């Protein structure tokens, strides 16, 4: 944990983005956004709490694996979506659309 605010940490990463080695700065940015997202419930957490689990199962994951991996999957893709778009996901559909375009579509 840092004594700096999320904004101060993001400003620092932006200031040093060209100074890191390899993926050092992008990794730090991802960890920061992941931390931020983990502190905020997904907007659909109450209305559709099993969205990620259903999505993983629909993509062929076994029900047990979908259940055990849904929380981590959702959190990491919320962070990736926020980094990729500059804003948090408002619906789980935002995430699936982003995956369809930037993950599935990139293959």
VMD Tcl script that builds the backbone (N, CA, C; Angstrom):
set m [mol new atoms 321]
animate dup $m
set s [atomselect $m all]
$s set {name element resname resid chain x y z} {
  {N N UNK 1 A 0.837 -1.178 0.000}
  {CA C UNK 1 A 0.000 0.000 0.000}
  {C C UNK 1 A 0.882 1.241 0.000}
  {N N UNK 2 A 0.381 2.268 -0.539}
  {CA C UNK 2 A 1.125 3.503 -0.641}
  {C C UNK 2 A 0.402 4.607 0.119}
  {N N UNK 3 A 1.167 5.594 0.586}
  {CA C UNK 3 A 0.560 6.756 1.236}
  {C C UNK 3 A 0.011 7.734 0.207}
  {N N UNK 4 A 0.347 7.545 -1.049}
  {CA C UNK 4 A -0.150 8.413 -2.109}
  {C C UNK 4 A -1.577 8.027 -2.479}
  {N N UNK 5 A -2.344 8.991 -2.937}
  {CA C UNK 5 A -3.696 8.699 -3.410}
  {C C UNK 5 A -3.615 7.977 -4.750}
  {N N UNK 6 A -4.736 7.418 -5.178}
  {CA C UNK 6 A -4.764 6.777 -6.497}
  {C C UNK 6 A -4.395 7.779 -7.580}
  {N N UNK 7 A -4.901 8.988 -7.471}
  {CA C UNK 7 A -4.614 10.016 -8.474}
  {C C UNK 7 A -3.128 10.352 -8.491}
  {N N UNK 8 A -2.538 10.503 -7.329}
  {CA C UNK 8 A -1.100 10.817 -7.255}
  {C C UNK 8 A -0.268 9.671 -7.824}
  {N N UNK 9 A -0.672 8.452 -7.545}
  {CA C UNK 9 A 0.060 7.300 -8.086}
  {C C UNK 9 A -0.070 7.243 -9.602}
  {N N UNK 10 A -1.277 7.522 -10.121}
  {CA C UNK 10 A -1.477 7.530 -11.574}
  {C C UNK 10 A -0.666 8.650 -12.217}
  {N N UNK 11 A -0.631 9.809 -11.593}
  {CA C UNK 11 A 0.152 10.926 -12.133}
  {C C UNK 11 A 1.639 10.581 -12.154}
  {N N UNK 12 A 2.111 9.906 -11.118}
  {CA C UNK 12 A 3.504 9.480 -11.077}
  {C C UNK 12 A 3.804 8.513 -12.226}
  {N N UNK 13 A 2.933 7.529 -12.407}
  {CA C UNK 13 A 3.148 6.557 -13.485}
  {C C UNK 13 A 3.133 7.237 -14.850}
  {N N UNK 14 A 2.252 8.205 -15.027}
  {CA C UNK 14 A 2.216 8.940 -16.293}
  {C C UNK 14 A 3.503 9.727 -16.498}
  {N N UNK 15 A 4.043 10.279 -15.426}
  {CA C UNK 15 A 5.263 11.079 -15.530}
  {C C UNK 15 A 6.490 10.235 -15.865}
  {N N UNK 16 A 6.503 8.985 -15.413}
  {CA C UNK 16 A 7.681 8.137 -15.619}
  {C C UNK 16 A 7.469 7.065 -16.679}
  {N N UNK 17 A 6.392 7.171 -17.447}
  {CA C UNK 17 A 6.028 6.094 -18.380}
  {C C UNK 17 A 7.127 5.745 -19.373}
  {N N UNK 18 A 7.967 6.689 -19.726}
  {CA C UNK 18 A 9.044 6.417 -20.684}
  {C C UNK 18 A 10.344 5.993 -20.009}
  {N N UNK 19 A 10.349 5.913 -18.700}
  {CA C UNK 19 A 11.575 5.599 -17.964}
  {C C UNK 19 A 11.677 4.135 -17.548}
  {N N UNK 20 A 10.592 3.414 -17.551}
  {CA C UNK 20 A 10.602 2.037 -17.079}
  {C C UNK 20 A 11.306 1.105 -18.042}
  {N N UNK 21 A 11.649 -0.052 -17.515}
  {CA C UNK 21 A 12.276 -1.082 -18.336}
  {C C UNK 21 A 11.255 -2.157 -18.644}
  {N N UNK 22 A 11.155 -2.547 -19.889}
  {CA C UNK 22 A 10.219 -3.594 -20.278}
  {C C UNK 22 A 8.784 -3.201 -19.978}
  {N N UNK 23 A 8.082 -4.091 -19.305}
  {CA C UNK 23 A 6.677 -3.857 -18.972}
  {C C UNK 23 A 6.492 -3.313 -17.557}
  {N N UNK 24 A 7.546 -2.770 -16.988}
  {CA C UNK 24 A 7.512 -2.303 -15.603}
  {C C UNK 24 A 6.402 -1.277 -15.345}
  {N N UNK 25 A 6.284 -0.258 -16.168}
  {CA C UNK 25 A 5.281 0.791 -15.964}
  {C C UNK 25 A 3.881 0.293 -16.328}
  {N N UNK 26 A 3.692 -0.380 -17.486}
  {CA C UNK 26 A 2.352 -0.928 -17.753}
  {C C UNK 26 A 1.882 -1.904 -16.673}
  {N N UNK 27 A 2.788 -2.710 -16.140}
  {CA C UNK 27 A 2.420 -3.638 -15.063}
  {C C UNK 27 A 1.996 -2.875 -13.808}
  {N N UNK 28 A 2.722 -1.810 -13.487}
  {CA C UNK 28 A 2.374 -0.997 -12.316}
  {C C UNK 28 A 1.025 -0.316 -12.530}
  {N N UNK 29 A 0.778 0.150 -13.745}
  {CA C UNK 29 A -0.509 0.788 -14.057}
  {C C UNK 29 A -1.641 -0.232 -13.918}
  {N N UNK 30 A -1.433 -1.437 -14.411}
  {CA C UNK 30 A -2.451 -2.481 -14.288}
  {C C UNK 30 A -2.722 -2.799 -12.822}
  {N N UNK 31 A -1.660 -2.940 -12.028}
  {CA C UNK 31 A -1.836 -3.234 -10.602}
  {C C UNK 31 A -2.592 -2.109 -9.900}
  {N N UNK 32 A -2.316 -0.866 -10.283}
  {CA C UNK 32 A -3.024 0.268 -9.691}
  {C C UNK 32 A -4.511 0.227 -10.036}
  {N N UNK 33 A -4.828 0.022 -11.298}
  {CA C UNK 33 A -6.241 -0.032 -11.704}
  {C C UNK 33 A -6.924 -1.248 -11.090}
  {N N UNK 34 A -6.230 -2.346 -11.004}
  {CA C UNK 34 A -6.770 -3.544 -10.359}
  {C C UNK 34 A -7.098 -3.253 -8.893}
  {N N UNK 35 A -6.219 -2.549 -8.222}
  {CA C UNK 35 A -6.467 -2.176 -6.828}
  {C C UNK 35 A -7.691 -1.265 -6.714}
  {N N UNK 36 A -7.790 -0.301 -7.611}
  {CA C UNK 36 A -8.935 0.616 -7.605}
  {C C UNK 36 A -10.223 -0.160 -7.846}
  {N N UNK 37 A -10.234 -1.000 -8.867}
  {CA C UNK 37 A -11.434 -1.770 -9.193}
  {C C UNK 37 A -11.828 -2.709 -8.057}
  {N N UNK 38 A -10.845 -3.238 -7.342}
  {CA C UNK 38 A -11.159 -4.165 -6.250}
  {C C UNK 38 A -11.828 -3.463 -5.071}
  {N N UNK 39 A -11.682 -2.146 -4.990}
  {CA C UNK 39 A -12.291 -1.380 -3.906}
  {C C UNK 39 A -13.708 -0.927 -4.234}
  {N N UNK 40 A -14.119 -1.131 -5.477}
  {CA C UNK 40 A -15.422 -0.651 -5.937}
  {C C UNK 40 A -16.226 -1.826 -6.485}
  {N N UNK 41 A -17.398 -2.082 -5.948}
  {CA C UNK 41 A -18.210 -3.170 -6.513}
  {C C UNK 41 A -18.589 -2.864 -7.963}
  {N N UNK 42 A -18.687 -3.892 -8.750}
  {CA C UNK 42 A -19.140 -3.717 -10.132}
  {C C UNK 42 A -20.553 -3.154 -10.122}
  {N N UNK 43 A -20.879 -2.282 -11.070}
  {CA C UNK 43 A -22.240 -1.727 -11.111}
  {C C UNK 43 A -23.329 -2.798 -11.194}
  {N N UNK 44 A -23.012 -3.964 -11.703}
  {CA C UNK 44 A -23.984 -5.046 -11.862}
  {C C UNK 44 A -23.897 -6.064 -10.717}
  {N N UNK 45 A -23.131 -5.768 -9.685}
  {CA C UNK 45 A -22.905 -6.731 -8.603}
  {C C UNK 45 A -24.203 -7.187 -7.931}
  {N N UNK 46 A -25.145 -6.309 -7.762}
  {CA C UNK 46 A -26.400 -6.695 -7.126}
  {C C UNK 46 A -27.426 -7.211 -8.122}
  {N N UNK 47 A -27.498 -6.595 -9.287}
  {CA C UNK 47 A -28.530 -6.976 -10.253}
  {C C UNK 47 A -28.191 -8.247 -11.028}
  {N N UNK 48 A -26.898 -8.539 -11.212}
  {CA C UNK 48 A -26.485 -9.714 -11.991}
  {C C UNK 48 A -25.172 -10.272 -11.434}
  {N N UNK 49 A -25.182 -10.781 -10.207}
  {CA C UNK 49 A -23.931 -11.183 -9.563}
  {C C UNK 49 A -23.225 -12.383 -10.198}
  {N N UNK 50 A -23.910 -13.123 -11.051}
  {CA C UNK 50 A -23.293 -14.315 -11.656}
  {C C UNK 50 A -22.969 -14.117 -13.133}
  {N N UNK 51 A -22.878 -12.888 -13.585}
  {CA C UNK 51 A -22.619 -12.596 -14.998}
  {C C UNK 51 A -21.304 -13.219 -15.467}
  {N N UNK 52 A -20.250 -13.049 -14.706}
  {CA C UNK 52 A -18.945 -13.588 -15.114}
  {C C UNK 52 A -18.955 -15.113 -15.115}
  {N N UNK 53 A -19.594 -15.688 -14.140}
  {CA C UNK 53 A -19.672 -17.149 -14.065}
  {C C UNK 53 A -20.413 -17.710 -15.274}
  {N N UNK 54 A -21.541 -17.101 -15.629}
  {CA C UNK 54 A -22.293 -17.542 -16.809}
  {C C UNK 54 A -21.475 -17.352 -18.083}
  {N N UNK 55 A -20.770 -16.234 -18.176}
  {CA C UNK 55 A -19.956 -15.957 -19.356}
  {C C UNK 55 A -18.876 -17.025 -19.522}
  {N N UNK 56 A -18.170 -17.329 -18.444}
  {CA C UNK 56 A -17.115 -18.345 -18.524}
  {C C UNK 56 A -17.687 -19.710 -18.887}
  {N N UNK 57 A -18.817 -20.055 -18.305}
  {CA C UNK 57 A -19.451 -21.341 -18.624}
  {C C UNK 57 A -19.877 -21.382 -20.089}
  {N N UNK 58 A -20.390 -20.267 -20.599}
  {CA C UNK 58 A -20.815 -20.207 -22.007}
  {C C UNK 58 A -19.631 -20.350 -22.956}
  {N N UNK 59 A -18.457 -19.995 -22.491}
  {CA C UNK 59 A -17.253 -20.123 -23.321}
  {C C UNK 59 A -16.589 -21.489 -23.168}
  {N N UNK 60 A -17.228 -22.391 -22.432}
  {CA C UNK 60 A -16.739 -23.759 -22.367}
  {C C UNK 60 A -16.044 -24.147 -21.076}
  {N N UNK 61 A -15.964 -23.252 -20.128}
  {CA C UNK 61 A -15.365 -23.588 -18.836}
  {C C UNK 61 A -16.324 -24.485 -18.057}
  {N N UNK 62 A -15.805 -25.457 -17.351}
  {CA C UNK 62 A -16.666 -26.316 -16.544}
  {C C UNK 62 A -17.359 -25.469 -15.471}
  {N N UNK 63 A -18.525 -25.879 -15.024}
  {CA C UNK 63 A -19.233 -25.102 -13.998}
  {C C UNK 63 A -18.407 -24.853 -12.736}
  {N N UNK 64 A -17.658 -25.860 -12.295}
  {CA C UNK 64 A -16.832 -25.680 -11.093}
  {C C UNK 64 A -15.740 -24.646 -11.314}
  {N N UNK 65 A -15.061 -24.727 -12.456}
  {CA C UNK 65 A -14.017 -23.739 -12.753}
  {C C UNK 65 A -14.601 -22.355 -12.972}
  {N N UNK 66 A -15.737 -22.282 -13.622}
  {CA C UNK 66 A -16.386 -20.984 -13.835}
  {C C UNK 66 A -16.708 -20.340 -12.491}
  {N N UNK 67 A -17.232 -21.119 -11.570}
  {CA C UNK 67 A -17.586 -20.591 -10.249}
  {C C UNK 67 A -16.346 -20.136 -9.482}
  {N N UNK 68 A -15.272 -20.922 -9.551}
  {CA C UNK 68 A -14.080 -20.588 -8.771}
  {C C UNK 68 A -13.247 -19.465 -9.397}
  {N N UNK 69 A -13.376 -19.248 -10.702}
  {CA C UNK 69 A -12.557 -18.233 -11.375}
  {C C UNK 69 A -13.304 -16.952 -11.723}
  {N N UNK 70 A -14.613 -16.926 -11.529}
  {CA C UNK 70 A -15.422 -15.790 -11.981}
  {C C UNK 70 A -15.018 -14.468 -11.340}
  {N N UNK 71 A -14.771 -14.466 -10.055}
  {CA C UNK 71 A -14.447 -13.214 -9.361}
  {C C UNK 71 A -13.143 -12.621 -9.871}
  {N N UNK 72 A -12.108 -13.455 -9.967}
  {CA C UNK 72 A -10.815 -12.967 -10.459}
  {C C UNK 72 A -10.912 -12.539 -11.926}
  {N N UNK 73 A -11.599 -13.318 -12.740}
  {CA C UNK 73 A -11.788 -12.983 -14.150}
  {C C UNK 73 A -12.460 -11.618 -14.281}
  {N N UNK 74 A -13.567 -11.443 -13.551}
  {CA C UNK 74 A -14.311 -10.190 -13.648}
  {C C UNK 74 A -13.466 -9.008 -13.203}
  {N N UNK 75 A -12.758 -9.149 -12.104}
  {CA C UNK 75 A -11.943 -8.056 -11.591}
  {C C UNK 75 A -10.827 -7.682 -12.570}
  {N N UNK 76 A -10.137 -8.685 -13.093}
  {CA C UNK 76 A -9.038 -8.393 -14.022}
  {C C UNK 76 A -9.549 -7.785 -15.325}
  {N N UNK 77 A -10.682 -8.265 -15.817}
  {CA C UNK 77 A -11.196 -7.678 -17.053}
  {C C UNK 77 A -11.836 -6.314 -16.821}
  {N N UNK 78 A -12.343 -6.056 -15.634}
  {CA C UNK 78 A -12.783 -4.695 -15.329}
  {C C UNK 78 A -11.586 -3.749 -15.392}
  {N N UNK 79 A -10.440 -4.197 -14.859}
  {CA C UNK 79 A -9.224 -3.375 -14.897}
  {C C UNK 79 A -8.730 -3.197 -16.326}
  {N N UNK 80 A -8.684 -4.268 -17.101}
  {CA C UNK 80 A -8.242 -4.162 -18.493}
  {C C UNK 80 A -9.169 -3.253 -19.296}
  {N N UNK 81 A -10.463 -3.382 -19.078}
  {CA C UNK 81 A -11.429 -2.527 -19.770}
  {C C UNK 81 A -11.178 -1.059 -19.411}
  {N N UNK 82 A -10.989 -0.781 -18.126}
  {CA C UNK 82 A -10.750 0.598 -17.690}
  {C C UNK 82 A -9.467 1.157 -18.312}
  {N N UNK 83 A -8.421 0.358 -18.349}
  {CA C UNK 83 A -7.173 0.808 -18.977}
  {C C UNK 83 A -7.337 1.001 -20.478}
  {N N UNK 84 A -8.075 0.100 -21.098}
  {CA C UNK 84 A -8.237 0.138 -22.549}
  {C C UNK 84 A -9.160 1.228 -23.046}
  {N N UNK 85 A -10.108 1.635 -22.206}
  {CA C UNK 85 A -11.095 2.624 -22.653}
  {C C UNK 85 A -10.982 3.960 -21.932}
  {N N UNK 86 A -10.294 3.973 -20.804}
  {CA C UNK 86 A -10.181 5.197 -20.026}
  {C C UNK 86 A -11.362 5.448 -19.105}
  {N N UNK 87 A -12.237 4.447 -18.981}
  {CA C UNK 87 A -13.396 4.597 -18.087}
  {C C UNK 87 A -13.786 3.220 -17.554}
  {N N UNK 88 A -14.440 3.197 -16.404}
  {CA C UNK 88 A -14.860 1.896 -15.861}
  {C C UNK 88 A -16.030 1.307 -16.654}
  {N N UNK 89 A -16.117 0.006 -16.638}
  {CA C UNK 89 A -17.246 -0.670 -17.283}
  {C C UNK 89 A -18.522 -0.357 -16.514}
  {N N UNK 90 A -19.568 -0.031 -17.239}
  {CA C UNK 90 A -20.860 0.248 -16.611}
  {C C UNK 90 A -21.750 -0.987 -16.579}
  {N N UNK 91 A -21.517 -1.905 -17.512}
  {CA C UNK 91 A -22.273 -3.151 -17.566}
  {C C UNK 91 A -21.310 -4.292 -17.866}
  {N N UNK 92 A -21.721 -5.513 -17.546}
  {CA C UNK 92 A -20.883 -6.653 -17.900}
  {C C UNK 92 A -20.811 -6.791 -19.418}
  {N N UNK 93 A -21.849 -6.357 -20.096}
  {CA C UNK 93 A -21.856 -6.382 -21.567}
  {C C UNK 93 A -20.723 -5.517 -22.129}
  {N N UNK 94 A -20.373 -4.422 -21.456}
  {CA C UNK 94 A -19.228 -3.607 -21.880}
  {C C UNK 94 A -17.973 -4.467 -21.946}
  {N N UNK 95 A -17.795 -5.295 -20.931}
  {CA C UNK 95 A -16.615 -6.164 -20.875}
  {C C UNK 95 A -16.660 -7.205 -21.984}
  {N N UNK 96 A -17.807 -7.851 -22.174}
  {CA C UNK 96 A -17.875 -8.887 -23.209}
  {C C UNK 96 A -17.681 -8.285 -24.594}
  {N N UNK 97 A -18.212 -7.098 -24.826}
  {CA C UNK 97 A -17.991 -6.437 -26.117}
  {C C UNK 97 A -16.517 -6.120 -26.313}
  {N N UNK 98 A -15.856 -5.667 -25.245}
  {CA C UNK 98 A -14.427 -5.343 -25.324}
  {C C UNK 98 A -13.618 -6.614 -25.615}
  {N N UNK 99 A -13.964 -7.707 -24.940}
  {CA C UNK 99 A -13.278 -8.985 -25.184}
  {C C UNK 99 A -13.483 -9.421 -26.633}
  {N N UNK 100 A -14.721 -9.327 -27.120}
  {CA C UNK 100 A -15.005 -9.721 -28.503}
  {C C UNK 100 A -14.164 -8.939 -29.495}
  {N N UNK 101 A -13.957 -7.678 -29.225}
  {CA C UNK 101 A -13.197 -6.809 -30.143}
  {C C UNK 101 A -11.696 -6.962 -29.976}
  {N N UNK 102 A -11.221 -6.897 -28.730}
  {CA C UNK 102 A -9.777 -6.778 -28.487}
  {C C UNK 102 A -9.074 -8.068 -28.135}
  {N N UNK 103 A -9.819 -9.088 -27.773}
  {CA C UNK 103 A -9.193 -10.373 -27.466}
  {C C UNK 103 A -9.539 -11.372 -28.567}
  {N N UNK 104 A -10.826 -11.649 -28.720}
  {CA C UNK 104 A -11.253 -12.604 -29.754}
  {C C UNK 104 A -10.983 -12.054 -31.143}
  {N N UNK 105 A -11.258 -10.781 -31.357}
  {CA C UNK 105 A -11.073 -10.168 -32.667}
  {C C UNK 105 A -9.615 -9.979 -33.056}
  {N N UNK 106 A -8.727 -10.001 -32.068}
  {CA C UNK 106 A -7.303 -9.801 -32.330}
  {C C UNK 106 A -6.602 -11.090 -32.771}
  {N N UNK 107 A -7.320 -12.200 -32.700}
  {CA C UNK 107 A -6.695 -13.486 -33.023}
  {C C UNK 107 A -6.633 -13.728 -34.502}
}
mol reanalyze $m
mol bondsrecalc $m
mol representation Tube
mol addrep $m
